[in-house]
Amino acid sequence: MSAQLLLVGYVILARIMELLISRRNTRRLLAIGGYEVGRNHYPVIVALHVAWIVALAVLEPTETSPHLHFLIAFAGLQVARIWVIGSLSDRWTTRIIVVPGGALVRRGPYRWFRHPNYLVVIAEIALLPLVFGAWEIALGFSAVNAVLILYRIHIEEKALAMSTGVKR
């Protein structure tokens, strides 16, 4: 099996695990009075991620050798992703769930960055295709992702400001 297919398989498995964690956390947050905002754009984000993975698996030749420097950077992003998820703990979801009166998380990477999960996603969507020299996939999906992330951050910031009273 090629390095590309192994890496794409890893990403698929990681996404499935994240969705399971997210589903559990979403149910818990909703049960304690949380509510979802920005529901309408969520399917578009899911579609983008599915299309990105499919593009990597289908459009890039499987015999392409990985570029080690991008592969190392991508591996570092996976550590950062685990740090982000661990820092939010049972508040981490793939959706925007607001719990009224909840305090903002200020531990882990959230001490320095307002939205570190989005930074990881932005870098990941660009880096993984570059591991295999697929700059066209990196550029195209990064451009669409940038629009979606900016929109999502706008929605999330408004919801957090209303819920916590903290504006940035």
Rosetta constraint file for C-alpha pairs under 8 A:
AtomPair CA 1 CA 5 HARMONIC 6.66 0.50
AtomPair CA 1 CA 6 HARMONIC 6.91 0.50
AtomPair CA 2 CA 6 HARMONIC 6.31 0.50
AtomPair CA 2 CA 62 HARMONIC 5.97 0.50
AtomPair CA 2 CA 63 HARMONIC 6.46 0.50
AtomPair CA 3 CA 7 HARMONIC 6.08 0.50
AtomPair CA 3 CA 62 HARMONIC 7.69 0.50
AtomPair CA 3 CA 65 HARMONIC 7.44 0.50
AtomPair CA 3 CA 66 HARMONIC 7.13 0.50
AtomPair CA 4 CA 8 HARMONIC 6.11 0.50
AtomPair CA 4 CA 57 HARMONIC 7.48 0.50
AtomPair CA 4 CA 62 HARMONIC 5.87 0.50
AtomPair CA 4 CA 63 HARMONIC 7.81 0.50
AtomPair CA 4 CA 64 HARMONIC 7.48 0.50
AtomPair CA 4 CA 66 HARMONIC 7.47 0.50
AtomPair CA 4 CA 132 HARMONIC 7.33 0.50
AtomPair CA 5 CA 9 HARMONIC 5.88 0.50
AtomPair CA 5 CA 57 HARMONIC 6.63 0.50
AtomPair CA 5 CA 62 HARMONIC 6.90 0.50
AtomPair CA 6 CA 10 HARMONIC 6.14 0.50
AtomPair CA 7 CA 11 HARMONIC 6.29 0.50
AtomPair CA 8 CA 12 HARMONIC 6.23 0.50
AtomPair CA 8 CA 53 HARMONIC 6.75 0.50
AtomPair CA 8 CA 56 HARMONIC 7.27 0.50
AtomPair CA 8 CA 57 HARMONIC 6.66 0.50
AtomPair CA 9 CA 13 HARMONIC 6.17 0.50
AtomPair CA 10 CA 14 HARMONIC 6.02 0.50
AtomPair CA 11 CA 15 HARMONIC 6.05 0.50
AtomPair CA 11 CA 53 HARMONIC 7.93 0.50
AtomPair CA 12 CA 16 HARMONIC 6.24 0.50
AtomPair CA 12 CA 53 HARMONIC 7.71 0.50
AtomPair CA 13 CA 17 HARMONIC 6.30 0.50
AtomPair CA 14 CA 18 HARMONIC 6.14 0.50
AtomPair CA 15 CA 19 HARMONIC 6.07 0.50
AtomPair CA 16 CA 20 HARMONIC 6.32 0.50
AtomPair CA 17 CA 21 HARMONIC 6.31 0.50
AtomPair CA 18 CA 22 HARMONIC 5.93 0.50
AtomPair CA 19 CA 23 HARMONIC 5.94 0.50
AtomPair CA 19 CA 93 HARMONIC 7.99 0.50
AtomPair CA 19 CA 94 HARMONIC 7.20 0.50
AtomPair CA 20 CA 24 HARMONIC 6.31 0.50
AtomPair CA 21 CA 25 HARMONIC 6.18 0.50
AtomPair CA 21 CA 92 HARMONIC 8.00 0.50
AtomPair CA 21 CA 93 HARMONIC 7.30 0.50
AtomPair CA 22 CA 26 HARMONIC 5.83 0.50
AtomPair CA 22 CA 92 HARMONIC 6.45 0.50
AtomPair CA 22 CA 93 HARMONIC 4.20 0.50
AtomPair CA 22 CA 94 HARMONIC 5.79 0.50
AtomPair CA 22 CA 95 HARMONIC 7.79 0.50
AtomPair CA 23 CA 27 HARMONIC 6.18 0.50
AtomPair CA 23 CA 93 HARMONIC 7.20 0.50
AtomPair CA 24 CA 28 HARMONIC 6.38 0.50
AtomPair CA 25 CA 29 HARMONIC 6.07 0.50
AtomPair CA 25 CA 90 HARMONIC 5.47 0.50
AtomPair CA 25 CA 91 HARMONIC 6.22 0.50
AtomPair CA 25 CA 92 HARMONIC 6.63 0.50
AtomPair CA 25 CA 93 HARMONIC 6.24 0.50
AtomPair CA 26 CA 30 HARMONIC 6.05 0.50
AtomPair CA 26 CA 91 HARMONIC 7.85 0.50
AtomPair CA 26 CA 93 HARMONIC 6.16 0.50
AtomPair CA 26 CA 95 HARMONIC 7.68 0.50
AtomPair CA 26 CA 97 HARMONIC 7.04 0.50
AtomPair CA 27 CA 31 HARMONIC 6.09 0.50
AtomPair CA 28 CA 32 HARMONIC 6.48 0.50
AtomPair CA 29 CA 33 HARMONIC 6.65 0.50
AtomPair CA 29 CA 34 HARMONIC 5.18 0.50
AtomPair CA 29 CA 35 HARMONIC 7.79 0.50
AtomPair CA 29 CA 91 HARMONIC 7.23 0.50
AtomPair CA 29 CA 97 HARMONIC 7.13 0.50
AtomPair CA 29 CA 99 HARMONIC 6.91 0.50
AtomPair CA 30 CA 34 HARMONIC 4.37 0.50
AtomPair CA 30 CA 35 HARMONIC 5.85 0.50
AtomPair CA 30 CA 97 HARMONIC 7.63 0.50
AtomPair CA 30 CA 99 HARMONIC 7.96 0.50
AtomPair CA 32 CA 99 HARMONIC 7.67 0.50
AtomPair CA 33 CA 99 HARMONIC 6.20 0.50
AtomPair CA 33 CA 100 HARMONIC 7.37 0.50
AtomPair CA 34 CA 97 HARMONIC 6.09 0.50
AtomPair CA 34 CA 98 HARMONIC 5.18 0.50
AtomPair CA 34 CA 99 HARMONIC 4.05 0.50
AtomPair CA 34 CA 100 HARMONIC 6.58 0.50
AtomPair CA 35 CA 97 HARMONIC 5.39 0.50
AtomPair CA 35 CA 98 HARMONIC 5.44 0.50
AtomPair CA 35 CA 99 HARMONIC 6.60 0.50
AtomPair CA 36 CA 95 HARMONIC 7.16 0.50
AtomPair CA 36 CA 96 HARMONIC 5.63 0.50
AtomPair CA 36 CA 97 HARMONIC 4.45 0.50
AtomPair CA 36 CA 98 HARMONIC 6.31 0.50
AtomPair CA 37 CA 96 HARMONIC 5.65 0.50
AtomPair CA 37 CA 97 HARMONIC 6.43 0.50
AtomPair CA 37 CA 98 HARMONIC 7.42 0.50
AtomPair CA 37 CA 155 HARMONIC 7.41 0.50
AtomPair CA 37 CA 156 HARMONIC 7.60 0.50
AtomPair CA 37 CA 159 HARMONIC 7.24 0.50
AtomPair CA 38 CA 42 HARMONIC 7.00 0.50
AtomPair CA 38 CA 96 HARMONIC 6.72 0.50
AtomPair CA 38 CA 152 HARMONIC 7.36 0.50
AtomPair CA 38 CA 155 HARMONIC 6.39 0.50
AtomPair CA 38 CA 156 HARMONIC 7.84 0.50
AtomPair CA 39 CA 95 HARMONIC 7.57 0.50
AtomPair CA 39 CA 96 HARMONIC 7.83 0.50
AtomPair CA 41 CA 45 HARMONIC 6.58 0.50
AtomPair CA 41 CA 152 HARMONIC 7.92 0.50
AtomPair CA 42 CA 46 HARMONIC 6.33 0.50
AtomPair CA 42 CA 95 HARMONIC 7.07 0.50
AtomPair CA 43 CA 47 HARMONIC 6.04 0.50
AtomPair CA 44 CA 48 HARMONIC 6.14 0.50
AtomPair CA 45 CA 49 HARMONIC 6.36 0.50
AtomPair CA 45 CA 145 HARMONIC 7.99 0.50
AtomPair CA 45 CA 148 HARMONIC 7.10 0.50
AtomPair CA 46 CA 50 HARMONIC 6.21 0.50
AtomPair CA 47 CA 51 HARMONIC 5.98 0.50
AtomPair CA 48 CA 52 HARMONIC 6.04 0.50
AtomPair CA 48 CA 141 HARMONIC 7.63 0.50
AtomPair CA 48 CA 145 HARMONIC 7.47 0.50
AtomPair CA 49 CA 53 HARMONIC 6.27 0.50
AtomPair CA 50 CA 54 HARMONIC 6.13 0.50
AtomPair CA 51 CA 55 HARMONIC 5.89 0.50
AtomPair CA 52 CA 56 HARMONIC 6.28 0.50
AtomPair CA 52 CA 125 HARMONIC 7.65 0.50
AtomPair CA 52 CA 137 HARMONIC 7.68 0.50
AtomPair CA 52 CA 141 HARMONIC 6.69 0.50
AtomPair CA 53 CA 57 HARMONIC 6.26 0.50
AtomPair CA 54 CA 58 HARMONIC 5.87 0.50
AtomPair CA 54 CA 59 HARMONIC 7.92 0.50
AtomPair CA 55 CA 59 HARMONIC 5.22 0.50
AtomPair CA 55 CA 60 HARMONIC 7.30 0.50
AtomPair CA 55 CA 137 HARMONIC 7.27 0.50
AtomPair CA 56 CA 60 HARMONIC 5.70 0.50
AtomPair CA 56 CA 129 HARMONIC 6.62 0.50
AtomPair CA 56 CA 137 HARMONIC 7.56 0.50
AtomPair CA 57 CA 62 HARMONIC 7.75 0.50
AtomPair CA 60 CA 64 HARMONIC 7.62 0.50
AtomPair CA 60 CA 132 HARMONIC 7.67 0.50
AtomPair CA 60 CA 134 HARMONIC 6.80 0.50
AtomPair CA 64 CA 132 HARMONIC 5.99 0.50
AtomPair CA 64 CA 133 HARMONIC 7.93 0.50
AtomPair CA 65 CA 132 HARMONIC 6.35 0.50
AtomPair CA 66 CA 70 HARMONIC 8.00 0.50
AtomPair CA 66 CA 71 HARMONIC 6.93 0.50
AtomPair CA 66 CA 131 HARMONIC 5.16 0.50
AtomPair CA 66 CA 132 HARMONIC 4.93 0.50
AtomPair CA 66 CA 133 HARMONIC 7.72 0.50
AtomPair CA 67 CA 71 HARMONIC 6.21 0.50
AtomPair CA 67 CA 130 HARMONIC 7.57 0.50
AtomPair CA 67 CA 131 HARMONIC 4.98 0.50
AtomPair CA 67 CA 132 HARMONIC 6.25 0.50
AtomPair CA 67 CA 133 HARMONIC 7.39 0.50
AtomPair CA 68 CA 72 HARMONIC 6.09 0.50
AtomPair CA 68 CA 131 HARMONIC 7.17 0.50
AtomPair CA 69 CA 73 HARMONIC 6.31 0.50
AtomPair CA 69 CA 131 HARMONIC 7.87 0.50
AtomPair CA 70 CA 74 HARMONIC 6.05 0.50
AtomPair CA 70 CA 127 HARMONIC 6.28 0.50
AtomPair CA 70 CA 128 HARMONIC 7.43 0.50
AtomPair CA 70 CA 130 HARMONIC 6.46 0.50
AtomPair CA 70 CA 131 HARMONIC 4.96 0.50
AtomPair CA 71 CA 75 HARMONIC 6.17 0.50
AtomPair CA 71 CA 127 HARMONIC 7.94 0.50
AtomPair CA 71 CA 128 HARMONIC 7.44 0.50
AtomPair CA 71 CA 131 HARMONIC 5.46 0.50
AtomPair CA 72 CA 76 HARMONIC 6.27 0.50
AtomPair CA 73 CA 77 HARMONIC 6.37 0.50
AtomPair CA 73 CA 127 HARMONIC 7.57 0.50
AtomPair CA 74 CA 78 HARMONIC 6.56 0.50
AtomPair CA 74 CA 124 HARMONIC 6.53 0.50
AtomPair CA 74 CA 127 HARMONIC 6.22 0.50
AtomPair CA 74 CA 128 HARMONIC 6.44 0.50
AtomPair CA 75 CA 79 HARMONIC 6.72 0.50
AtomPair CA 76 CA 80 HARMONIC 6.34 0.50
AtomPair CA 77 CA 81 HARMONIC 6.02 0.50
AtomPair CA 77 CA 120 HARMONIC 6.16 0.50
AtomPair CA 77 CA 123 HARMONIC 7.65 0.50
AtomPair CA 77 CA 124 HARMONIC 6.82 0.50
AtomPair CA 78 CA 82 HARMONIC 6.33 0.50
AtomPair CA 79 CA 83 HARMONIC 6.27 0.50
AtomPair CA 80 CA 84 HARMONIC 6.17 0.50
AtomPair CA 80 CA 120 HARMONIC 7.01 0.50
AtomPair CA 81 CA 85 HARMONIC 6.19 0.50
AtomPair CA 81 CA 117 HARMONIC 6.77 0.50
AtomPair CA 81 CA 120 HARMONIC 6.44 0.50
AtomPair CA 82 CA 86 HARMONIC 5.92 0.50
AtomPair CA 83 CA 87 HARMONIC 5.95 0.50
AtomPair CA 83 CA 108 HARMONIC 6.93 0.50
AtomPair CA 83 CA 109 HARMONIC 7.46 0.50
AtomPair CA 84 CA 88 HARMONIC 6.38 0.50
AtomPair CA 84 CA 108 HARMONIC 7.00 0.50
AtomPair CA 84 CA 109 HARMONIC 6.55 0.50
AtomPair CA 84 CA 110 HARMONIC 7.94 0.50
AtomPair CA 84 CA 116 HARMONIC 6.82 0.50
AtomPair CA 84 CA 117 HARMONIC 6.11 0.50
AtomPair CA 85 CA 89 HARMONIC 5.89 0.50
AtomPair CA 85 CA 92 HARMONIC 5.91 0.50
AtomPair CA 87 CA 105 HARMONIC 7.82 0.50
AtomPair CA 87 CA 107 HARMONIC 6.16 0.50
AtomPair CA 87 CA 108 HARMONIC 5.35 0.50
AtomPair CA 87 CA 109 HARMONIC 7.50 0.50
AtomPair CA 87 CA 110 HARMONIC 7.75 0.50
AtomPair CA 88 CA 92 HARMONIC 5.09 0.50
AtomPair CA 88 CA 105 HARMONIC 6.77 0.50
AtomPair CA 93 CA 97 HARMONIC 7.50 0.50
AtomPair CA 96 CA 156 HARMONIC 6.61 0.50
AtomPair CA 98 CA 102 HARMONIC 7.81 0.50
AtomPair CA 98 CA 159 HARMONIC 6.96 0.50
AtomPair CA 98 CA 160 HARMONIC 7.03 0.50
AtomPair CA 98 CA 163 HARMONIC 7.08 0.50
AtomPair CA 99 CA 163 HARMONIC 7.21 0.50
AtomPair CA 100 CA 163 HARMONIC 5.02 0.50
AtomPair CA 100 CA 164 HARMONIC 7.20 0.50
AtomPair CA 101 CA 163 HARMONIC 5.69 0.50
AtomPair CA 101 CA 164 HARMONIC 5.63 0.50
AtomPair CA 102 CA 163 HARMONIC 7.14 0.50
AtomPair CA 102 CA 164 HARMONIC 6.40 0.50
AtomPair CA 103 CA 164 HARMONIC 6.31 0.50
AtomPair CA 104 CA 164 HARMONIC 7.39 0.50
AtomPair CA 105 CA 110 HARMONIC 6.42 0.50
AtomPair CA 106 CA 110 HARMONIC 4.98 0.50
AtomPair CA 106 CA 111 HARMONIC 4.82 0.50
AtomPair CA 107 CA 111 HARMONIC 5.28 0.50
AtomPair CA 109 CA 113 HARMONIC 6.03 0.50
AtomPair CA 109 CA 116 HARMONIC 6.35 0.50
AtomPair CA 110 CA 114 HARMONIC 5.83 0.50
AtomPair CA 110 CA 115 HARMONIC 7.12 0.50
AtomPair CA 110 CA 116 HARMONIC 6.64 0.50
AtomPair CA 115 CA 119 HARMONIC 6.73 0.50
AtomPair CA 116 CA 120 HARMONIC 6.32 0.50
AtomPair CA 117 CA 121 HARMONIC 6.31 0.50
AtomPair CA 118 CA 122 HARMONIC 6.01 0.50
AtomPair CA 118 CA 149 HARMONIC 7.03 0.50
AtomPair CA 119 CA 123 HARMONIC 6.18 0.50
AtomPair CA 120 CA 124 HARMONIC 5.93 0.50
AtomPair CA 121 CA 125 HARMONIC 6.07 0.50
AtomPair CA 122 CA 126 HARMONIC 6.52 0.50
AtomPair CA 122 CA 142 HARMONIC 6.88 0.50
AtomPair CA 122 CA 145 HARMONIC 7.14 0.50
AtomPair CA 122 CA 146 HARMONIC 7.34 0.50
AtomPair CA 123 CA 127 HARMONIC 5.84 0.50
AtomPair CA 124 CA 128 HARMONIC 5.84 0.50
AtomPair CA 125 CA 129 HARMONIC 7.26 0.50
AtomPair CA 125 CA 138 HARMONIC 6.44 0.50
AtomPair CA 125 CA 141 HARMONIC 6.85 0.50
AtomPair CA 125 CA 142 HARMONIC 6.15 0.50
AtomPair CA 125 CA 145 HARMONIC 7.98 0.50
AtomPair CA 126 CA 130 HARMONIC 6.73 0.50
AtomPair CA 126 CA 138 HARMONIC 4.52 0.50
AtomPair CA 126 CA 139 HARMONIC 6.88 0.50
AtomPair CA 126 CA 141 HARMONIC 7.53 0.50
AtomPair CA 126 CA 142 HARMONIC 5.84 0.50
AtomPair CA 127 CA 131 HARMONIC 6.31 0.50
AtomPair CA 127 CA 138 HARMONIC 6.95 0.50
AtomPair CA 128 CA 132 HARMONIC 7.39 0.50
AtomPair CA 128 CA 138 HARMONIC 7.63 0.50
AtomPair CA 129 CA 133 HARMONIC 6.33 0.50
AtomPair CA 129 CA 134 HARMONIC 4.89 0.50
AtomPair CA 129 CA 135 HARMONIC 6.44 0.50
AtomPair CA 129 CA 137 HARMONIC 6.18 0.50
AtomPair CA 129 CA 138 HARMONIC 5.37 0.50
AtomPair CA 130 CA 134 HARMONIC 5.28 0.50
AtomPair CA 130 CA 135 HARMONIC 5.66 0.50
AtomPair CA 130 CA 138 HARMONIC 6.52 0.50
AtomPair CA 134 CA 138 HARMONIC 6.39 0.50
AtomPair CA 135 CA 139 HARMONIC 5.94 0.50
AtomPair CA 136 CA 140 HARMONIC 6.00 0.50
AtomPair CA 137 CA 141 HARMONIC 5.92 0.50
AtomPair CA 138 CA 142 HARMONIC 5.78 0.50
AtomPair CA 139 CA 143 HARMONIC 6.14 0.50
AtomPair CA 140 CA 144 HARMONIC 6.58 0.50
AtomPair CA 141 CA 145 HARMONIC 5.88 0.50
AtomPair CA 142 CA 146 HARMONIC 5.93 0.50
AtomPair CA 143 CA 147 HARMONIC 6.69 0.50
AtomPair CA 144 CA 148 HARMONIC 6.47 0.50
AtomPair CA 145 CA 149 HARMONIC 5.91 0.50
AtomPair CA 146 CA 150 HARMONIC 6.06 0.50
AtomPair CA 147 CA 151 HARMONIC 6.25 0.50
AtomPair CA 148 CA 152 HARMONIC 6.03 0.50
AtomPair CA 149 CA 153 HARMONIC 5.97 0.50
AtomPair CA 150 CA 154 HARMONIC 6.21 0.50
AtomPair CA 151 CA 155 HARMONIC 6.41 0.50
AtomPair CA 152 CA 156 HARMONIC 6.05 0.50
AtomPair CA 153 CA 157 HARMONIC 5.87 0.50
AtomPair CA 154 CA 158 HARMONIC 6.35 0.50
AtomPair CA 155 CA 159 HARMONIC 6.32 0.50
AtomPair CA 156 CA 160 HARMONIC 6.02 0.50
AtomPair CA 157 CA 161 HARMONIC 5.97 0.50
AtomPair CA 157 CA 167 HARMONIC 7.44 0.50
AtomPair CA 157 CA 168 HARMONIC 7.74 0.50
AtomPair CA 158 CA 162 HARMONIC 6.27 0.50
AtomPair CA 159 CA 163 HARMONIC 6.11 0.50
AtomPair CA 160 CA 164 HARMONIC 5.67 0.50
AtomPair CA 160 CA 165 HARMONIC 7.27 0.50
AtomPair CA 160 CA 166 HARMONIC 7.04 0.50
AtomPair CA 160 CA 167 HARMONIC 7.76 0.50
AtomPair CA 161 CA 165 HARMONIC 4.73 0.50
AtomPair CA 161 CA 166 HARMONIC 4.98 0.50
AtomPair CA 161 CA 167 HARMONIC 5.15 0.50
AtomPair CA 162 CA 166 HARMONIC 7.88 0.50
